[in-house]
């Protein structure tokens, strides 16, 4: 993609920054955020609250691609207050974007709304895809269902819509890789729980590439899983990460250890123990190819971008 106008709603997080890095040199990017930063090169920051129309919507005029990533992180304690904030931050921002689109004379050509591969049930018996995946009703699934419903309830006759169910995203510039490498660095990089839970993942480069591919294929719409075609177990993931970082062993963490640890750092152990076994069937059938389909090459690429002190005691 070159010389396109790309809007990132909630684009200051890990995935948003990855998209800016991937697309920013050749495209004009406008980031909608509660906390604008200094504009640079072809990147412009615009203040929005994710809830009301107050002028920011004019920036969507004649956009080629709108990407919505807005929403409170689920990496927190699931108190009732946090649960409501997680729900509201996703549904409100999605609905206001839909309202904004329908005020424009020339609305965005494509709207990609982030979703999560955690919408599928805890699965250790078989993989889940867009056709056969089972969706139950625990909290994380409820979040995903309400988020997707907010997209689907909006009619945008001149803007194509895609929901991207993104798996755990790996990259050198943030996200989950930092806490994992800290565990490995200090000898705690063994498996979590029994290690048999499936770990669906995707390299940040392939998240960006899939969004570009969706833009370039106007016949594609609806829901897509954005995850590597080769998920692995938690045990395999940690083994591969240790090897890539030059560590031969690591202590495992039992479920009760994770309960204590997650409480102390203010998160939930479900984020480590839920078995996410997800396949990107629709994208593969439509011809999308992954640059990083296997975990070893993905982790080696990420480790090569990091200073040694990030994964080794010096």
GURO-124280 format. One record per atom (N, C-alpha, C): x, y, z. Coordinates in steps of 0.05 Angstrom, whole numbers, padded with zeros to 5 digits, always signed. Example, Ala and Ser with C-alpha at 12.3 -4.5 7.8 and 13.67 -1.06 7.14 Angstrom:
! GURO-124280
+00264-00114+00156 +00246-00090+00156 +00264-00066+00156 +00257-00045+00142 +00273-00021+00143 +00258+00001+00157 
This chain:
! GURO-124280
+00017-00024+00000 +00000+00000+00000 +00017+00025+00000 +00012+00043-00019 +00026+00068-00020 +00007+00091-00026 +00014+00114-00013 -00001+00139-00017 -00031+00136-00011 -00037+00121+00010 -00064+00118+00019 -00068+00135+00044 -00093+00140+00050 -00100+00154+00075 -00111+00133+00095 -00097+00129+00117 -00104+00109+00136 -00111+00122+00163 -00133+00114+00174 -00142+00124+00200 -00139+00102+00221 -00125+00108+00243 -00122+00089+00265 -00137+00100+00289 -00159+00088+00297 -00173+00095+00321 -00162+00079+00344 -00152+00094+00364 -00138+00080+00386 -00112+00068+00377 -00096+00084+00363 -00072+00074+00350 -00046+00078+00365 -00047+00083+00392 -00022+00088+00406 -00012+00064+00421 -00026+00041+00420 -00017+00017+00433 +00002+00001+00416 +00008-00023+00424 +00028-00040+00411 +00021-00045+00382 -00003-00054+00376 -00011-00061+00349 -00012-00035+00332 -00023-00014+00344 -00024+00012+00330 +00003+00022+00322 +00022+00020+00340 +00049+00029+00334 +00062+00011+00313 +00055-00015+00313 +00065-00033+00292 +00054-00025+00265 +00029-00017+00264 +00017-00009+00239 +00030+00017+00229 +00035+00036+00247 +00048+00061+00239 +00076+00055+00227 +00090+00037+00241 +00117+00030+00231 +00116+00016+00204 +00096+00000+00200 +00093-00015+00175 +00084+00002+00152 +00064+00020+00157 +00052+00035+00135 +00061+00064+00134 +00073+00075+00155 +00077+00103+00158 +00095+00116+00138 +00114+00102+00128 +00134+00114+00109 +00121+00121+00082 +00102+00105+00073 +00090+00108+00046 +00062+00118+00046 +00050+00123+00069 +00021+00130+00071 +00017+00152+00091 -00005+00166+00088 -00013+00187+00107 -00030+00173+00129 -00021+00176+00154 -00035+00163+00176 -00045+00184+00196 -00070+00181+00203 -00083+00198+00223 -00090+00180+00247 -00080+00187+00270 -00085+00171+00294 -00105+00185+00312 -00128+00173+00317 -00148+00183+00335 -00142+00174+00363 -00137+00192+00382 -00128+00184+00408 -00137+00204+00429 -00141+00195+00454 -00147+00213+00476 -00123+00230+00484 -00099+00221+00477 -00074+00235+00485 -00056+00240+00460 -00063+00260+00444 -00047+00266+00420 -00017+00270+00426 -00001+00261+00408 +00028+00266+00409 +00036+00286+00388 +00061+00292+00386 +00071+00311+00366 +00071+00297+00339 +00060+00311+00319 +00059+00301+00292 +00087+00298+00281 +00091+00278+00264 +00118+00275+00251 +00114+00261+00224 +00132+00268+00206 +00132+00256+00179 +00103+00257+00168 +00093+00233+00162 +00066+00231+00150 +00045+00221+00171 +00052+00224+00197 +00035+00215+00218 +00023+00240+00233 -00003+00241+00235 -00017+00263+00249 -00034+00252+00271 -00034+00265+00294 -00050+00257+00317 -00074+00276+00320 -00098+00264+00325 -00122+00280+00328 -00136+00271+00353 -00145+00290+00370 -00158+00284+00395 -00187+00274+00390 -00194+00252+00403 -00222+00243+00404 -00227+00230+00431 -00252+00227+00439 -00258+00214+00464 -00270+00187+00461 -00274+00178+00436 -00285+00152+00430 -00314+00149+00437 -00328+00172+00442 -00356+00171+00451 -00374+00191+00436 -00362+00214+00428 -00379+00235+00416 -00367+00246+00390 -00384+00258+00374 -00375+00272+00350 -00370+00301+00357 -00345+00310+00352 -00339+00338+00358 -00319+00350+00338 -00319+00340+00314 -00301+00351+00294 -00280+00331+00283 -00272+00312+00299 -00251+00293+00290 -00260+00277+00266 -00287+00273+00264 -00298+00256+00243 -00291+00266+00215 -00286+00292+00212 -00279+00304+00186 -00254+00291+00175 -00236+00282+00192 -00211+00269+00183 -00216+00243+00169 -00239+00231+00172 -00245+00205+00159 -00254+00210+00130 -00259+00234+00122 -00268+00240+00095 -00246+00231+00075 -00255+00215+00055 -00238+00205+00033 -00216+00187+00043 -00219+00175+00067 -00199+00155+00077 -00201+00129+00061 -00179+00117+00057 -00178+00091+00043 -00184+00068+00063 -00172+00071+00087 -00174+00049+00106 -00177+00060+00134 -00198+00051+00148 -00202+00058+00176 -00198+00032+00192 -00180+00034+00212 -00175+00011+00230 -00181+00019+00258 -00199+00004+00271 -00207+00010+00298 -00194-00010+00318 -00177+00001+00335 -00164-00015+00355 -00171-00007+00383 -00190+00012+00386 -00196+00025+00411 -00208+00006+00431 -00200+00008+00456 -00212-00009+00478 -00192-00012+00501 -00203-00012+00525 -00187-00016+00549 -00174-00044+00548 -00150-00046+00556 -00136-00071+00557 -00149-00091+00575 -00149-00116+00567 -00160-00137+00585 -00139-00147+00604 -00115-00136+00603 -00093-00144+00621 -00097-00128+00647 -00117-00137+00662 -00124-00124+00688 -00140-00144+00705 -00145-00136+00729 -00163-00152+00746 -00191-00149+00736 -00206-00171+00735 -00234-00170+00726 -00253-00162+00748 -00249-00138+00758 -00269-00127+00777 -00293-00118+00761 -00316-00114+00774 -00340-00105+00760 -00335-00078+00746 -00320-00060+00759 -00314-00034+00747 -00297-00038+00721 -00277-00055+00723 -00260-00059+00700 -00275-00073+00677 -00292-00093+00685 -00308-00107+00665 -00325-00087+00649 -00338-00069+00663 -00356-00050+00650 -00340-00032+00632 -00316-00023+00641 -00299-00006+00625 -00289-00020+00600 -00284-00046+00602 -00275-00061+00579 -00298-00063+00558 -00322-00069+00568 -00345-00070+00550 -00349-00043+00537 -00352-00022+00553 -00360+00004+00543 -00340+00017+00524 -00314+00013+00530 -00293+00026+00514 -00294+00014+00486 -00301-00011+00483 -00302-00023+00456 -00328-00017+00441 -00350-00020+00454 -00375-00016+00440 -00380+00014+00434 -00374+00032+00453 -00379+00060+00448 -00362+00071+00425 -00336+00064+00425 -00318+00074+00404 -00326+00062+00377 -00335+00038+00376 -00344+00026+00351 -00369+00039+00340 -00388+00044+00358 -00413+00056+00349 -00409+00085+00340 -00391+00100+00353 -00387+00128+00345 -00373+00129+00318 -00355+00109+00313 -00343+00108+00287 -00363+00103+00265 -00382+00085+00271 -00403+00079+00252 -00420+00104+00246 -00427+00119+00268 -00442+00144+00264 -00426+00164+00248 -00400+00165+00253 -00383+00184+00238 -00383+00177+00209 -00379+00152+00202 -00378+00143+00174 -00404+00152+00159 -00426+00150+00173 -00451+00156+00159 -00458+00186+00158 -00439+00203+00168 -00442+00232+00165 -00426+00242+00141 -00410+00225+00129 -00390+00234+00109 -00400+00233+00081 -00391+00251+00065 -00397+00250+00036 -00381+00229+00022 -00356+00226+00031 -00338+00206+00019 -00326+00189+00042 -00341+00169+00052 -00332+00153+00075 -00309+00134+00068 -00296+00123+00088 -00274+00104+00083 -00282+00081+00065 -00264+00072+00048 -00270+00049+00031 -00273+00023+00047 -00255+00020+00067 -00255-00005+00083 -00252+00002+00112 -00268-00011+00128 -00267-00008+00157 -00259-00036+00169 -00235-00037+00180 -00226-00061+00194 -00229-00057+00224 -00246-00072+00237 -00249-00070+00266 -00236-00093+00279 -00218-00086+00298 -00204-00108+00313 -00224-00124+00329 -00219-00149+00331 -00233-00167+00349 -00212-00185+00361 -00220-00206+00374 -00201-00224+00387 -00207-00253+00381 -00185-00268+00378 -00188-00297+00374 -00196-00311+00399 -00197-00297+00421 -00206-00309+00446 -00237-00311+00447 -00250-00304+00425 -00279-00307+00424 -00287-00336+00424 -00269-00354+00416 -00275-00383+00416 -00271-00395+00444 -00285-00417+00448 -00283-00430+00474 -00255-00441+00480 -00250-00446+00505 -00225-00461+00513 -00225-00488+00499 -00205-00493+00482 -00205-00516+00465 -00179-00531+00466 -00180-00556+00475 -00157-00574+00474 -00164-00599+00457 -00189-00601+00448 -00197-00624+00433 -00195-00621+00403 -00199-00596+00393 -00198-00591+00364 -00195-00561+00359 -00184-00554+00336 -00181-00526+00329 -00208-00512+00322 -00208-00486+00325 -00232-00469+00319 -00226-00452+00294 -00245-00450+00276 -00242-00430+00255 -00268-00415+00251 -00270-00399+00230 -00293-00382+00225 -00318-00399+00219 -00315-00424+00211 -00337-00440+00202 -00346-00460+00224 -00327-00470+00240 -00334-00491+00259 -00329-00483+00288 -00319-00459+00292 -00312-00451+00319 -00337-00449+00337 -00333-00456+00363 -00355-00455+00382 -00351-00431+00401 -00372-00416+00404 -00371-00391+00420 -00389-00395+00444 -00378-00394+00468 -00393-00397+00492 -00399-00370+00505 -00397-00368+00531 -00406-00343+00543 -00391-00335+00569 -00365-00342+00571 -00350-00331+00594 -00343-00302+00589 -00330-00289+00608 -00327-00260+00606 -00312-00251+00581 -00289-00263+00575 -00273-00255+00552 -00289-00259+00526 -00305-00280+00525 -00322-00285+00501 -00344-00264+00499 -00356-00257+00522 -00376-00236+00522 -00365-00210+00511 -00341-00203+00518 -00328-00179+00508 -00327-00179+00478 -00317-00202+00467 -00314-00204+00438 -00342-00203+00424 -00361-00217+00436 -00388-00218+00423 -00401-00190+00422 -00399-00175+00444 -00410-00148+00444 -00396-00130+00425 -00369-00133+00423 -00353-00116+00405 -00361-00121+00376 -00363-00147+00369 -00371-00153+00342 -00400-00145+00336 -00417-00148+00355 -00445-00140+00351 -00447-00110+00346 -00430-00094+00359 -00430-00065+00354 -00423-00059+00326 -00405-00074+00314 -00398-00070+00286 -00421-00079+00267 -00431-00102+00273 -00451-00114+00255 -00478-00099+00255 -00484-00085+00277 -00510-00071+00278 -00510-00045+00263 -00487-00036+00253 -00484-00011+00239 -00485-00016+00209 -00503-00003+00195 -00505-00005+00166 -00487+00017+00153 -00467+00009+00138 -00450+00028+00124 -00450+00020+00095 -00470+00029+00080 -00473+00020+00052 -00450+00027+00033 -00434+00047+00040 -00412+00054+00022 -00384+00048+00034 -00384+00033+00056 -00359+00025+00069 -00360-00005+00075 -00341-00019+00063 -00338-00048+00068 -00328-00052+00096 -00339-00073+00109 -00331-00078+00137 -00318-00106+00140 -00297-00107+00156 -00284-00132+00163 -00279-00132+00193 -00285-00154+00206 -00277-00159+00234 -00254-00178+00234 -00232-00170+00247 -00208-00186+00247 -00204-00197+00276 -00208-00223+00279 -00204-00236+00305 -00174-00242+00308 -00160-00224+00322 -00131-00225+00323 -00122-00242+00347 -00103-00260+00341 -00091-00277+00362 -00070-00262+00378 -00058-00275+00397 -00037-00262+00413 -00015-00253+00393 -00009-00227+00394 +00008-00215+00374 +00036-00212+00385 +00056-00221+00369 +00084-00221+00378 +00099-00201+00361 +00116-00185+00374 +00132-00165+00360 +00154-00155+00379 +00174-00142+00368 +00197-00133+00384 +00191-00108+00400 +00170-00093+00393 +00166-00067+00404 +00146-00065+00427 +00138-00088+00438 +00120-00088+00460 +00102-00112+00461 +00078-00109+00473 +00060-00131+00475 +00069-00152+00495 +00062-00177+00490 +00068-00198+00510 +00097-00207+00510 +00113-00200+00490 +00140-00211+00488 +00157-00201+00512 +00153-00177+00522 +00169-00167+00543 +00166-00183+00569 +00142-00188+00579 +00140-00204+00604 +00150-00233+00600 +00145-00244+00576 +00156-00271+00571 +00186-00271+00572 +00199-00252+00559 +00228-00251+00559 +00239-00246+00587 +00225-00230+00603 +00234-00226+00631 +00234-00252+00646 +00214-00269+00642 +00213-00295+00655 +00236-00312+00646 +00241-00313+00620 +00263-00329+00609 +00289-00319+00620 +00293-00293+00621 +00318-00281+00629 +00325-00289+00658 +00306-00291+00675 +00311-00297+00703 +00306-00326+00710 +00306-00344+00690 +00304-00372+00695 +00276-00383+00700 +00256-00367+00695 +00228-00375+00700 +00213-00381+00675 +00227-00387+00653 +00214-00390+00627 +00205-00418+00621 +00195-00433+00641 +00182-00458+00635 +00153-00455+00627 +00139-00477+00623 +00111-00475+00615 +00094-00465+00638 +00071-00455+00631 +00051-00446+00651 +00029-00466+00653 +00021-00471+00678 +00001-00492+00683 +00012-00519+00675 -00004-00535+00661 +00006-00561+00651 +00020-00559+00624 +00019-00535+00612 +00033-00530+00587 +00020-00542+00563 -00004-00555+00566 -00017-00567+00543 -00037-00549+00530 -00043-00526+00542 -00061-00507+00530 -00050-00497+00503 -00067-00495+00483 -00058-00486+00457 -00053-00456+00457 -00033-00448+00441 -00025-00421+00440 -00026-00411+00411 -00048-00397+00405 -00051-00385+00378 -00038-00358+00378 -00022-00352+00359 -00005-00328+00358 -00004-00318+00329 +00006-00293+00327 +00011-00282+00300 +00033-00261+00303 +00050-00259+00283 +00072-00239+00283 +00059-00212+00275 +00068-00190+00287 +00057-00164+00281 +00059-00157+00252 +00080-00166+00238 +00082-00161+00210 +00059-00173+00194 +00050-00197+00202 +00028-00210+00188 +00001-00198+00195 -00001-00185+00218 -00026-00170+00224 -00028-00147+00204 -00005-00132+00200 -00005-00110+00181 -00009-00119+00153 +00004-00141+00146 +00001-00152+00118 -00027-00161+00112 -00040-00173+00132 -00068-00182+00127 -00086-00158+00123 -00082-00137+00138 -00099-00113+00134 -00095-00101+00106 -00070-00100+00097 -00064-00090+00070 -00077-00109+00049 -00075-00135+00054 -00087-00154+00035 -00117-00151+00034 -00130-00147+00056 -00158-00143+00056 -00166-00118+00040 -00150-00097+00043 -00156-00072+00028 -00153-00078-00002 -00134-00093-00010 -00128-00099-00038 -00147-00119-00050 -00164-00132-00034 -00183-00151-00044 -00211-00143-00036 -00223-00125-00052 -00249-00114-00045 -00272-00135-00044 -00267-00159-00053 -00288-00179-00052 -00290-00192-00024 -00270-00186-00007 -00269-00198+00020 -00283-00180+00040 -00301-00192+00056 -00314-00178+00077 -00323-00198+00098 -00332-00188+00121 -00341-00206+00142 -00319-00211+00163 -00319-00235+00174 -00302-00241+00196 -00279-00259+00188 -00254-00252+00196 -00230-00267+00190 -00214-00272+00216 -00204-00296+00219 -00184-00301+00240 -00157-00292+00231 -00144-00276+00248 -00117-00267+00242 -00098-00281+00261 -00089-00305+00254 -00072-00321+00271 -00055-00339+00253 -00032-00346+00263 -00014-00364+00248 -00029-00390+00241 -00023-00402+00218 -00036-00427+00212 -00024-00451+00227 -00004-00444+00245 +00010-00466+00260 +00011-00459+00290 -00012-00460+00303 -00012-00457+00332 +00003-00479+00346 +00012-00474+00370 +00029-00493+00384 +00019-00495+00413 +00030-00513+00429 +00023-00514+00457 +00039-00493+00472 +00030-00486+00496 +00045-00468+00513 +00073-00479+00519 +00075-00505+00523 +00101-00517+00528 +00120-00513+00505 +00110-00518+00480 +00126-00514+00456 +00134-00485+00453 +00116-00467+00458 +00122-00439+00455 +00145-00431+00474 +00143-00439+00499 +00164-00431+00518 +00191-00444+00511 +00190-00469+00502 +00215-00482+00494 +00228-00467+00471 +00212-00459+00451 +00223-00445+00428 +00233-00418+00435 +00219-00404+00453 +00228-00378+00462 +00254-00380+00477 +00257-00400+00495 +00282-00403+00510 +00305-00408+00490 +00301-00425+00471 +00322-00432+00452 +00330-00407+00436 +00310-00391+00427 +00316-00367+00411 +00331-00347+00428 +00326-00346+00454 +00339-00327+00472 +00365-00338+00484 +00372-00362+00477 +00397-00374+00487 +00396-00385+00515 +00373-00395+00523 +00370-00407+00550 +00363-00436+00547 +00376-00453+00563 +00372-00482+00560 +00349-00493+00577 +00342-00478+00598 +00321-00488+00616 +00306-00465+00629 +00283-00472+00641 +00268-00452+00655 +00248-00465+00674 +00244-00454+00697 +00226-00466+00716 +00197-00461+00708 +00180-00482+00709 +00152-00479+00702 +00136-00465+00725 +00113-00455+00718 +00096-00442+00738 +00069-00457+00739 +00063-00468+00763 +00038-00482+00767 +00015-00463+00768 -00010-00474+00767 -00033-00457+00767 -00035-00440+00793 -00029-00452+00816 -00030-00437+00841 -00010-00415+00842 +00014-00419+00830 +00034-00398+00828 +00024-00375+00811 +00011-00382+00789 +00000-00361+00771 -00022-00346+00785 -00038-00359+00802 -00059-00345+00816 -00047-00323+00834 -00025-00330+00848 -00012-00310+00865 +00001-00288+00849 +00016-00297+00828 +00030-00278+00811 +00012-00258+00797 -00010-00269+00786 -00029-00251+00771 -00042-00231+00790 -00048-00240+00815 -00060-00222+00834 -00040-00200+00841 -00015-00207+00845 +00005-00186+00852 +00010-00166+00831 +00008-00174+00805 +00014-00155+00783 -00012-00143+00772 -00035-00151+00783 -00060-00139+00775 -00071-00149+00749 -00071-00175+00745 -00082-00186+00720 -00096-00212+00727 -00104-00228+00706 -00118-00253+00710 -00102-00276+00698 -00101-00299+00712 -00086-00321+00702 -00098-00334+00678 -00124-00328+00673 -00137-00338+00649 -00122-00330+00623 -00109-00307+00624 -00095-00297+00601 -00072-00316+00593 -00062-00331+00612 -00041-00351+00606 -00051-00379+00603 -00074-00385+00616 -00082-00413+00617 -00104-00420+00597 -00118-00401+00586 -00139-00408+00567 -00127-00420+00542 -00138-00442+00533 -00128-00456+00509 -00140-00444+00484 -00125-00428+00469 -00134-00416+00445 -00123-00431+00421 -00141-00446+00408 -00132-00463+00385 -00148-00454+00361 -00136-00435+00346 -00150-00420+00326 -00135-00422+00299 -00151-00426+00278 -00139-00428+00251 -00151-00406+00232 -00135-00395+00214 -00144-00373+00196 -00155-00385+00170 -00175-00401+00172 -00184-00416+00148 -00193-00398+00126 -00209-00377+00132 -00220-00360+00110 -00197-00346+00095 -00178-00335+00109 -00155-00321+00096 -00139-00341+00078 -00134-00364+00089 -00119-00384+00073 -00134-00393+00048 -00159-00397+00051 -00176-00405+00028 -00176-00384+00007 -00175-00358+00016 -00176-00336-00003 -00149-00329-00015 -00128-00342-00006 -00102-00338-00018 -00082-00322-00002 -00088-00315+00022 -00068-00300+00038 -00046-00318+00047 -00021-00308+00046 +00002-00324+00055 +00016-00309+00077 +00025-00324+00097 +00038-00312+00120 +00068-00310+00116 +00080-00288+00124 +00109-00285+00123 +00122-00301+00145 +00108-00303+00168 +00118-00318+00191 +00098-00339+00200 +00097-00361+00185 +00077-00382+00193 +00085-00400+00216 +00112-00400+00222 +00122-00418+00243 +00134-00402+00266 +00131-00413+00290 +00139-00398+00314 +00169-00394+00315 +00185-00413+00306 +00214-00410+00309 +00224-00386+00292 +00215-00384+00267 +00224-00362+00251 +00214-00335+00262 +00189-00335+00272 +00178-00311+00283 +00194-00301+00307 +00200-00319+00326 +00215-00311+00350 +00244-00304+00343 +00256-00318+00325 +00283-00311+00317 +00284-00283+00305 +00264-00276+00289 +00262-00249+00277 +00260-00228+00299 +00243-00234+00319 +00239-00214+00341 +00264-00211+00358 +00275-00234+00366 +00299-00233+00383 +00322-00218+00369 +00324-00221+00343 +00346-00208+00328 +00343-00177+00328 +00320-00167+00334 +00315-00138+00335 +00320-00126+00362 +00325-00143+00383 +00327-00134+00410 +00355-00133+00420 +00362-00114+00438 +00388-00114+00450 +00391-00138+00469 +00415-00148+00471 +00420-00173+00486 +00410-00171+00515 +00412-00147+00527 +00404-00144+00555 +00374-00149+00559 +00358-00150+00538 +00330-00155+00541 +00323-00184+00547 +00342-00202+00540 +00336-00230+00544 +00359-00246+00557 +00381-00232+00563 +00404-00245+00576 +00413-00228+00600 +00421-00241+00622 +00434-00227+00644 +00462-00221+00636 +00470-00196+00638 +00497-00188+00629 +00516-00186+00653 
